[in-house]
Amino acid sequence: MNNKGLKLINPFILPFLFILCWQFFAIKIANPIVLPSVDSVLNLIIKPTDNLLSIGSLLRNTWVSLVRVGMGYSLAVLIGIPLGMLIGYSKFAESFLKPFLSLFRPIAPLAWVPLVLAWFGVTSVANVLNIQEGQLYTLLDNVKISMLFIIFIGGFFPILTNTIYGVKSVRNTLIDSAITLGATKKDIFFKILFPAAMPSILTGLRVGLGVAWMCLVSAEMLPGSIAGVGYLITHAYTLARTDIVIAGMISISLVGGFFEVMFNVIETKFFSWQKLDK
């Protein structure tokens, strides 16, 4: 086989061997609770609209999880990027805000759970917005404030840290040249710092989204959750349906993989100029 053919099949060798081993041990163990067979899990994946355990389909639960992560992550982006740029640009803001925020960064999102439950209980976005009926109510009632907080914490610090690093990495010659040419602080902020820091910000967005998505299962284990992939996994676990547990894990992985591809496309399309600096 030539190098081109080997390069083409190379990414699929390990997944194929993994599936082969999985099926071998599933037949050997012969206990679907311990290890379900590949075909039983695949049967759930290829029928994503089938109702599972009377709590909705895999597709519907994935959609609910996406809404939750989308809302929590959007909050992290809206707060993390402007705050990171401010801290990276202003020495006063850095000395005022960074030591305080650094106190919270090492705290794992899961450690916030007891406090979050005490603060927000099972209050949902629908309660906050005073939406009491309709399809929008059904969707937003599944989005609890406590869940959004956990997802927000997961996404916030990677975005903040990378934004600060990106702004601080901008070469001083660019800023000095702009000042010499008469640029205002607003011009420097939006026309130099922001575009120059974007590659690092994009890295923060990528890492932040990954962490926020990983926090999902923890967030959906909180009281008040009656839908979502995390809830489906934990509910299936209590009923010893490990085939559904693995199907849920695969759906989380597929969505995470889609996010990764999406960021790769954005990076290639808009920031290919970075390679010229290497």
N, C-alpha and C positions, 0 to 999 in steps of 0.2 A: 504493500500500500504506500502511495506517495505521501509527501508531507501535507499536501492540500487535503487529501482524504482523511488523514490522521487528525489534522487540525479541526476538520468538520465534525468528526465523531467524538473528539476528546472530551467536550463538556458532558456528554451523555453516558460515558463509561461508568463513572462512579454511581450516578443515580440508578442505572440499570442493575449494577451489582448489588446496590442497597435493596432494591425491590426484590431481586432474586433471593437474597438472604432473608428478607422479611417473609416472603412466601414460604420459603423452606422451613423456617422456625415456626411459622403459624401452623403448617401441616404437622410438624414434629410435635409441637405442644398440644395441638388439637383442643384448645380451650379458647373460645372467642372472647371470653372476658379478660383473659391475660393478654392475648395477642390475636386480634381478628385478622382474617385473611385479606390479601390485597383486593380480591374481587369484591368482597363485601363492602369495603370502604369505597372502592371505585364506583360501585353501584349507587352509593349515596351522592358521590360527587357529580356523576353524570345526570342525576335527577335532582337538580338544586331547588326545584319548586315543590317537591313532595313535602307534606306536613310531617314534622319530626316531633315525637313525644307530645303532641298536641300544643306545641308552643310556636308553631309556624315553621316555614321552610328554611333551609340553609341560606337561600338567597335573601329572604326577608330579614333574617337575623343579621346577615352580613350588612345589609343596607342600614339597619338601625345602628349597628356599630360604627359604620362609616359616618353617619350623621353626628354621633357623639364625638368621634375623634375629630371630625371636621370642625365642629364648634369649639371644642377645647383647644385644638391646634391653632385655629384662626385667632383666638384670644392671645395665645402665646406669641404669634407672629406680630399682631397689632401692638402688643406692649413690648415685646423683646427687641425688635429691630430699632424703633425710635429711641428706646432707652439705651440700647447698646451703642448707637451712634452718638448719643449725647455724652455717655461716659467715655467713649473713645476719643471724642473731639475736645471736650472741656476738662481741664485738669481739676477745676473746682468740683464739677459733677462727679468726677472719678473719686476724689478724696471724700466727698460727701456720701455717695451712694454705694460705691464698690465694697467698702468694708462691711456695710450692713447686709448687702445682698450675698456676700461671700459666706455669711453665717448660715444661710439657708441652703446653699448649693450642695453641701455633702449629705443633706438629709434625703434619704430615698423616698420616692413618692408613696410607697406603701406605709411608711412611718407616719404619714399624715392622716391615715384612715380614721383612727379613733377621734382625733380632733375634728376632722371634716364631718363625721357623723354627728358629733355634738353640736356643731355650728349650723349645719344645713338639714340634718335629718333626711327625710325623703322628699324634700321640696323639689319640684320639677320646674323646667323652663316654662311649661304651660301655666303653672301656678304664678310664676313671676310676671308673665305677660298677660295674665288674667284671661287666658283662652280656655273656654269651658266645654266646647263641643266641636264636632267635625273631625275630618281626617287629620288636620293640622294638630288638633288637641291630642289625638291618639299617638301621633309621632312625637310631639314635644313632651308629652307626659312621660314618655320612656327616657327622656334625657334629664337625669337628676343633676342638680347643682353640684352635689358631692362628687359625681363622676367627672363632670367637667373640670372640677378643681384638680383632681388627681391627674387627668390627661394634660391639663394646662401646666402643672408643675413638671411633668415629664418632658414636655416640649420646650418650656421657657428657657431653662438654663443653657442648653446647647446653642439655642439661637442667640441668646444674649452674649455668651462667651465668644462665639465666632464673629459676631458683629463687632464687638469691641476689638478683637484681634485684627479684623479686616480694616477697620478705620485706622488703627495705630500702625498698620503696615504700609499705609499710603506714603509714598516718598515725599519728603519735605520739599524737594525741588519743584514738584508739581504745584504744591500750595504756594510756595514763594513766587513762582513764575506767574501764577494767577493773580496774586496780590500786586505784583509789579505791573501787571496789565490792567489793574483797576477793578478786579473782581470784588464783589461784596461778600460778606460772611454767608449770606444766603446762597450766592452763586457757588462758593467753595463747598458748602454743605451738600447742595443738591447736584451740582455739575461735576464735582471732582471726587469728594469723599464717597458719596453713595455709589457712583458707577465703579470706582476703583476698588471699593470694598465688596462689591457684589459677589465675586467668586467665593470669598470667605463666608459671606452671608448665606450663599447657596449651600455651602457645606453645612452650615448650622441648621438651615431649613431641612436638609436631608437627614441629618442625625436627629434633629428634634422630632421630625415626623416618625422616624423609626422608633424612637423611645416612647413617643405618645401612643403609637400603635401597640407597642409592647405593654404599656400600662393599661391597655384596654381590658384585658382579662381581669386584672385586679380591680379596676373600676366597676366592672359588671358583676363582681362578686358582692358588691355593697348591697345593703337592704334596699328594697324598692325596685330592683331590676327584675323585669319579667320578660325581657327580650334581649337579643344581642348574641354574638358568637360566644363571648365569654360566659354568658349565662347558660347558653345551650350546652357548652362543654361541661360546666360544673353540674348542671341538671342531669346530663347524660351520665356523668361519673357516679352520681348518687344512685342511678338505676342500673349501673354496671353495663352501660352500652358504650363500650370502648371504641366500637366502630364509628359511632357518632362523634366521640371525643376526637379521634384521629381525623375524621372528615372536617371537623371544626378547625383543628390545628392546620390542616392543609389549606383551608380557605383563608385563614389568617396569613399563612405563608404566601399564598398567591397574591393577595392584595398588597402585602409588603413588597413582593417582587415587582408588582405593577408600579408602585411608588418609586422604586429604585430605577426602573426603566424610564419613567417619566422624568426624573431628575437627570439621568444620563442624556436624554434627548435635549433637555433645556441647556445643559452644560455644553453639549456639542454644538448646538445651534447658535447660542449667544455668547459663549465664553471660550471659543476655540482659540482666540488670540492669546490665551494663557500659555499655550504650548510654545509660542514664539519666544517667551521669556526663558524657557528652559535650555 
